[in-house]
């Protein structure tokens, strides 16, 4: 399983100030996304996940300068989420330095737009979903009946989309549910973002067969050590 550091972009800066030496009182705090990204790339990160908070609110990319700064400082693939709601937005993100994008669940109700986004992104399109039953039930779907997570994954598979980012998972029941999804959809690349606050959560998702674990606040706050998480994720059951 791969550990993917995540940086929330808000007004061109990291929403969380990162101080890698906080425990010992050394080093310099920073809210510069490019510096945060370089810290993790220098320690072996092979993908950086960037969340454009302003873009998510506006429905179009907003933190392009910050994304470009990260791309200019690290030679590591960048996955961008937030505001990726059209082929035009995806093309702009790619031109700025993104190499992967994550679109939202709302596009599942607009198959033609989703297909156009898939053409723009090629194999590097992922769809973000919150698989928790209550969240699926509360989502404002435009279809006649509320879909299950299996309905949605089957729809994406039929559309040729194999990369999924599942939000919130770290406890035992969530990890068990993800393990069942990984078994039912072995060709899909299932990533999990959010909900993991300690190494036990990392271990559970590794054992569940998740492809990647995206960690943001847990890494930047120091709750989880990146190199320890990497070592644990690389172990076999």
C-alpha positions as CSV (number, residue, x, y, z in Angstrom):
1,X,0.0,0.0,0.0
2,X,1.3,3.5,-0.8
3,X,1.2,6.4,1.6
4,X,0.2,9.6,-0.1
5,X,0.7,12.9,1.7
6,X,-2.1,15.4,1.1
7,X,-2.0,19.2,1.3
8,X,-5.1,21.3,1.5
9,X,-4.8,24.5,-0.5
10,X,-6.6,27.5,0.8
11,X,-5.8,31.0,-0.5
12,X,-2.5,29.7,-2.1
13,X,-1.2,28.3,1.2
14,X,-1.4,25.1,3.1
15,X,-4.5,25.1,5.4
16,X,-2.4,23.5,8.1
17,X,0.9,25.0,9.1
18,X,3.5,22.2,8.9
19,X,6.3,22.1,11.5
20,X,8.3,18.9,11.0
21,X,10.5,19.6,14.0
22,X,7.7,20.6,16.4
23,X,8.4,17.6,18.8
24,X,12.0,18.7,19.3
25,X,11.7,22.4,18.7
26,X,13.9,22.5,15.6
27,X,13.2,23.4,12.0
28,X,11.0,26.1,10.6
29,X,7.2,26.0,10.4
30,X,5.8,26.6,6.9
31,X,2.5,27.0,5.2
32,X,4.0,27.0,1.7
33,X,2.6,23.9,-0.2
34,X,5.7,23.4,-2.3
35,X,8.0,23.2,0.8
36,X,5.6,20.8,2.5
37,X,5.5,18.6,-0.6
38,X,9.3,18.7,-0.9
39,X,9.7,17.5,2.7
40,X,7.7,14.3,1.9
41,X,9.2,13.7,-1.5
42,X,12.6,13.9,0.0
43,X,11.5,11.1,2.3
44,X,10.2,8.9,-0.4
45,X,6.7,10.0,-1.3
46,X,5.9,8.9,-4.9
47,X,2.6,10.9,-5.2
48,X,1.3,14.1,-3.7
49,X,-2.4,14.8,-3.3
50,X,-3.5,18.4,-3.5
51,X,-7.0,19.5,-2.4
52,X,-8.0,22.9,-3.9
53,X,-10.4,24.1,-1.2
54,X,-11.2,27.3,-3.0
55,X,-11.8,25.3,-6.2
56,X,-14.2,23.0,-4.5
57,X,-16.2,26.0,-3.3
58,X,-16.1,27.8,-6.7
59,X,-16.6,24.7,-8.9
60,X,-13.4,25.5,-10.9
61,X,-9.7,25.4,-10.1
62,X,-8.5,28.4,-8.0
63,X,-5.1,27.6,-6.5
64,X,-3.3,27.2,-9.8
65,X,-0.2,29.2,-8.7
66,X,0.3,27.0,-5.7
67,X,-0.1,23.9,-7.8
68,X,2.4,25.2,-10.3
69,X,4.8,26.0,-7.5
70,X,4.6,22.4,-6.2
71,X,5.1,21.1,-9.7
72,X,8.1,23.3,-10.2
73,X,9.8,22.1,-7.0
74,X,9.2,18.4,-7.0
75,X,9.4,15.9,-9.9
76,X,6.7,13.7,-8.4
77,X,3.2,13.1,-9.8
78,X,0.6,15.4,-8.4
79,X,-3.1,14.4,-7.9
80,X,-5.5,17.4,-7.7
81,X,-9.0,17.4,-6.2
82,X,-11.4,20.2,-5.8
83,X,-13.0,22.2,-8.7
84,X,-12.4,19.4,-11.2
85,X,-15.9,19.5,-12.6
86,X,-15.4,19.8,-16.3
87,X,-12.9,18.8,-19.1
88,X,-11.8,22.4,-19.3
89,X,-10.9,22.5,-15.6
90,X,-9.0,19.2,-16.0
91,X,-7.0,20.6,-18.9
92,X,-6.1,23.7,-16.9
93,X,-5.0,21.6,-14.0
94,X,-2.8,19.4,-16.2
95,X,-1.3,22.5,-17.9
96,X,-0.4,23.8,-14.4
97,X,1.4,20.7,-13.4
98,X,-1.2,18.1,-12.2
99,X,-0.7,14.6,-13.5
100,X,-3.9,13.1,-12.0
101,X,-7.3,14.6,-11.1
102,X,-10.2,13.5,-8.8
103,X,-13.7,14.5,-9.8
104,X,-16.7,14.5,-7.5
105,X,-19.6,12.0,-7.1
106,X,-22.0,14.5,-8.7
107,X,-20.6,13.7,-12.1
108,X,-22.0,10.1,-11.8
109,X,-25.4,11.7,-12.5
110,X,-24.1,13.3,-15.6
111,X,-22.6,10.4,-17.6
112,X,-21.9,12.5,-20.7
113,X,-19.9,15.0,-18.7
114,X,-18.1,12.2,-16.8
115,X,-17.2,10.6,-20.2
116,X,-15.8,14.0,-21.4
117,X,-13.7,14.3,-18.2
118,X,-12.4,10.8,-18.8
119,X,-11.4,11.7,-22.3
120,X,-9.6,14.8,-21.0
121,X,-7.8,13.0,-18.2
122,X,-7.2,9.6,-19.9
123,X,-6.2,6.9,-17.5
124,X,-5.4,9.5,-14.8
125,X,-9.0,10.2,-13.7
126,X,-10.3,9.2,-10.3
127,X,-13.7,9.6,-8.8
128,X,-14.2,10.5,-5.2
129,X,-16.9,8.8,-3.3
130,X,-18.0,8.6,0.4
131,X,-19.2,5.0,0.7
132,X,-20.8,5.3,4.1
133,X,-24.5,4.3,3.7
134,X,-25.8,7.4,5.5
135,X,-23.7,9.7,3.3
136,X,-24.8,7.9,0.1
137,X,-28.4,8.2,1.3
138,X,-28.1,11.9,2.0
139,X,-26.3,12.8,-1.2
140,X,-28.5,14.8,-3.6
141,X,-28.7,12.2,-6.4
142,X,-30.7,13.1,-9.5
143,X,-31.6,9.6,-10.3
144,X,-34.9,7.8,-9.5
145,X,-33.5,5.6,-6.7
146,X,-30.6,6.1,-4.4
147,X,-27.6,4.0,-5.5
148,X,-25.5,1.7,-3.4
149,X,-21.7,1.7,-3.5
150,X,-21.8,-1.4,-5.7
151,X,-24.2,0.4,-8.1
152,X,-21.7,3.3,-8.4
153,X,-18.6,1.1,-8.7
154,X,-20.3,-1.0,-11.4
155,X,-21.3,2.2,-13.3
156,X,-17.7,3.4,-13.2
157,X,-16.3,0.1,-14.2
158,X,-18.6,0.0,-17.2
159,X,-17.4,3.5,-18.1
160,X,-13.8,2.3,-18.0
161,X,-12.9,4.3,-14.9
162,X,-10.8,2.2,-12.5
163,X,-9.4,4.7,-10.0
164,X,-11.6,5.5,-7.0
165,X,-10.9,7.6,-3.9
166,X,-13.1,6.5,-1.0
167,X,-13.4,9.1,1.8
168,X,-13.2,8.3,5.5
169,X,-12.1,4.9,6.6
170,X,-9.9,3.8,9.4
171,X,-11.9,2.0,12.0
172,X,-12.4,-1.8,12.0
173,X,-15.9,-1.8,10.4
174,X,-14.8,0.6,7.6
175,X,-11.7,-1.4,6.9
176,X,-13.8,-4.6,6.7
177,X,-16.1,-2.9,4.2
178,X,-13.2,-1.8,2.1
179,X,-11.7,-5.3,2.2
180,X,-14.9,-6.6,0.7
181,X,-14.9,-4.0,-2.0
182,X,-11.3,-4.8,-2.9
183,X,-12.3,-8.4,-3.2
184,X,-15.3,-7.7,-5.4
185,X,-13.5,-5.2,-7.6
186,X,-9.9,-6.5,-8.0
187,X,-9.2,-4.5,-11.1
188,X,-10.0,-1.2,-9.4
189,X,-7.4,1.0,-7.7
190,X,-9.1,1.8,-4.4
191,X,-7.6,4.6,-2.4
192,X,-8.8,5.9,1.0
193,X,-8.6,9.5,2.1
194,X,-9.4,10.7,5.6
195,X,-10.5,9.0,8.9
196,X,-7.1,7.5,9.8
197,X,-5.5,9.1,12.8
198,X,-2.9,6.4,14.0
199,X,-0.8,3.6,12.8
200,X,-3.5,1.0,13.7
201,X,-5.6,2.6,11.0
202,X,-2.8,2.3,8.5
203,X,-2.4,-1.4,9.4
204,X,-6.1,-2.1,9.0
205,X,-6.3,-0.5,5.6
206,X,-3.1,-2.2,4.4
207,X,-4.6,-5.6,5.4
208,X,-7.8,-4.7,3.7
209,X,-6.1,-4.5,0.3
210,X,-6.4,-0.8,-0.3
211,X,-4.0,0.5,-3.0
212,X,-3.2,3.9,-1.4
213,X,-3.8,5.7,1.8
214,X,-4.1,9.5,1.5
215,X,-3.1,11.3,4.7
216,X,-3.3,15.0,5.3
217,X,-3.8,16.4,8.8
218,X,-2.6,13.3,10.5
219,X,0.8,13.7,8.8
220,X,1.0,17.5,9.0
221,X,0.1,17.6,12.7
222,X,2.6,14.9,13.6
223,X,-0.1,12.4,14.7
224,X,1.4,9.9,12.2
225,X,5.0,9.8,11.2
226,X,5.4,9.5,7.5
227,X,8.3,7.2,7.4
228,X,6.8,4.9,10.0
229,X,3.6,4.8,8.0
230,X,5.5,4.0,4.9
231,X,7.4,1.1,6.6
232,X,4.2,-0.3,8.0
233,X,2.3,0.0,4.7
234,X,5.1,-1.9,2.9
235,X,4.9,-4.9,5.2
236,X,2.9,-8.0,4.2
237,X,0.2,-9.4,6.5
